[in-house]
Amino acid sequence: TSKPNIPATNFEITDEVGLGKGGEVQKFNDNLAAIRVIKQLEAEKRRATPDEQAVLAKYVGWGGLASAFPDPTSGKFKDKWKARGEELRELLTDDEYKAARRSTRNAHYTSQSVVSAMWKAVERVGFKGGLVLESSMGTGNFLGLSPKNIPAKFIGVEYDSLTSRIAGALYPQATVLHSGFQKVPLTDNSFALNIGNPPFGSES
């Protein structure tokens, strides 16, 4: 069968997406749904449909979701999390699983309210458009919530492989680099704006 010809369209985050909503179980289920979609897209070598992008946009990483992984000391799961944790393990490669487990301490993606407030501040200080850098983009919330009245092109950098691939599927018109920010060669004075909420740590 022929693959659908899907245009390269950036996803726009709206209130209907419900970004970051729900408790532990809901966020876990949203993460699993997004992982299944990105794996299917890669297997079929195609772009995401708008409906698939809406699923991908709900991926929130593993910050605050340590219950999805066995306790590092006992090797046991928290009550009622064993089946969920095993399902996640089956979905991910060894490298993806190790990265996800490590990220429970720092992968907290910025909320819609905070991102929107930061963009309003950027507009107030007079940003009119240009090349924008997000140095630790996660799945790209700053890009998805960027003001539509400001012409801008985005370059995003994301350390986690799975997360960067989701960001690329959500924002195919942007340049998404899978790398630690410290390893990306960037020319001085190239960007009109650097916006984001990067974690600080010794990951390399």
C-alpha positions in Angstrom: 0.0 0.0 0.0 1.2 3.5 -0.7 2.1 5.8 2.1 -0.1 8.9 2.7 1.3 12.2 1.3 1.1 14.2 4.5 2.4 17.8 4.4 5.1 19.1 6.7 2.9 21.1 9.1 3.9 22.3 12.5 1.5 21.4 15.3 -0.2 24.2 17.2 -1.0 23.6 20.8 -4.5 24.6 21.9 -6.4 24.3 25.1 -8.2 21.2 23.6 -4.9 19.3 23.7 -5.0 19.3 27.5 -1.2 19.6 27.7 0.1 18.1 30.9 -3.3 17.4 32.4 -4.2 14.5 34.6 -2.6 12.5 37.3 0.2 9.9 37.3 -1.7 7.2 35.5 -3.2 9.5 32.8 0.3 10.9 32.1 1.7 7.4 31.9 -1.0 6.4 29.4 -0.5 9.5 27.3 3.2 8.8 27.2 2.6 5.2 26.1 0.2 6.3 23.4 2.8 8.8 22.1 5.5 6.2 22.0 3.3 3.9 20.0 2.6 6.6 17.5 6.3 7.6 17.0 7.3 4.0 16.6 4.6 3.5 14.0 5.6 6.6 12.1 9.2 5.5 12.0 8.3 2.0 10.9 6.1 3.4 8.1 8.6 6.2 7.3 6.0 8.9 7.1 5.0 12.1 8.7 2.4 12.4 11.4 -1.2 13.2 10.7 -2.8 16.1 12.7 -4.6 13.5 14.9 -1.3 11.7 15.5 0.4 15.0 16.3 -2.3 15.6 19.0 -1.3 12.3 20.6 2.4 13.1 20.4 1.9 16.5 22.0 0.7 14.9 25.2 4.0 13.2 25.8 5.4 14.7 29.1 8.5 12.7 29.6 9.2 10.8 32.8 9.8 13.5 35.4 7.5 12.7 38.3 6.7 9.3 36.9 9.3 7.2 38.8 6.5 4.7 39.6 6.8 3.5 36.0 10.2 2.0 36.8 11.3 -0.6 39.4 12.9 0.7 42.6 16.7 0.8 42.0 17.4 -0.8 45.4 14.7 -3.5 45.7 14.0 -4.0 42.0 10.3 -4.0 42.7 7.6 -1.8 41.3 5.3 0.4 43.4 1.9 -1.1 44.1 -0.3 -1.5 41.0 2.5 -0.4 38.6 4.2 -3.7 37.7 2.0 -4.4 34.6 2.4 -0.8 33.4 6.1 -0.8 33.9 6.5 -4.1 32.0 4.4 -2.7 29.2 6.7 0.3 28.9 9.8 -1.9 29.0 8.5 -3.9 26.0 7.9 -0.7 24.0 11.4 0.7 24.4 14.8 -0.3 23.2 17.5 -0.8 25.9 19.0 2.6 25.2 15.6 4.3 25.3 14.6 2.6 28.5 17.8 3.5 30.3 17.5 7.1 29.1 13.8 7.2 30.3 14.7 5.8 33.7 17.5 8.3 34.1 15.3 11.2 33.2 12.8 10.8 36.1 14.9 13.4 38.0 15.0 16.2 35.4 12.5 15.7 32.6 9.8 18.0 33.7 8.4 19.7 30.6 7.3 23.3 31.0 3.5 23.9 31.5 1.3 25.7 29.0 0.7 28.6 31.4 4.4 29.2 32.0 5.2 29.0 28.3 2.4 31.4 27.4 3.5 33.9 30.1 7.1 33.8 28.8 6.0 34.5 25.2 3.9 37.5 26.4 7.0 38.8 28.2 9.1 38.4 25.0 6.5 40.3 23.0 6.5 43.1 25.7 10.3 43.6 25.3 9.9 44.1 21.6 10.7 40.8 19.9 9.5 41.0 16.2 10.6 37.8 14.8 13.7 36.0 13.4 15.7 32.9 14.2 14.8 31.4 17.5 16.8 28.9 19.6 15.4 26.6 22.2 18.4 25.0 23.8 16.5 22.2 25.6 13.3 21.8 23.8 11.7 18.6 25.2 8.8 18.0 22.8 8.7 21.6 21.7 6.1 23.4 23.9 7.7 26.8 23.3 7.4 26.2 19.6 3.9 24.9 19.7 2.7 27.9 21.8 4.7 30.6 19.9 2.7 33.7 18.8 1.3 33.2 15.4 1.6 36.9 14.6 5.4 36.9 14.9 7.4 35.4 12.0 10.0 33.1 13.4 12.1 30.0 12.4 13.1 27.6 15.1 16.2 25.5 15.9 15.7 23.2 18.9 18.2 21.0 20.7 17.1 18.0 22.8 19.3 15.5 24.6 16.9 12.6 24.8 16.6 10.6 21.6 12.9 9.6 21.9 11.8 13.1 22.9 13.7 14.7 20.0 12.1 12.3 17.6 8.7 13.2 18.9 9.5 16.9 18.6 10.6 16.4 15.0 7.3 14.7 14.2 5.4 17.5 15.9 7.4 20.3 14.2 8.7 19.1 10.8 9.3 22.7 9.6 11.7 23.3 12.5 15.3 22.1 12.8 15.4 19.6 15.7 18.9 18.5 16.8 19.4 15.4 19.0 22.3 16.4 21.1 23.5 17.7 24.4 23.5 21.5 24.0 27.1 21.8 25.0 28.1 19.7 21.9 26.2 21.9 19.4 28.4 24.4 17.5 26.4 27.6 17.3 27.7 30.8 15.8 27.6 33.9 18.0 24.9 36.4 17.2 23.0 34.0 15.0 19.7 34.1 16.9 17.2 36.9 17.5 15.9 35.0 20.6 16.8 32.2 22.9 13.8 31.0 24.8 13.2 27.9 27.0 13.4 26.3 30.4 16.5 24.1 30.4 17.4 21.7 33.2 20.8 22.1 34.7 22.9 19.0 35.4 26.0 17.0 34.3 24.4 14.9 31.6 26.7 14.5 28.6 
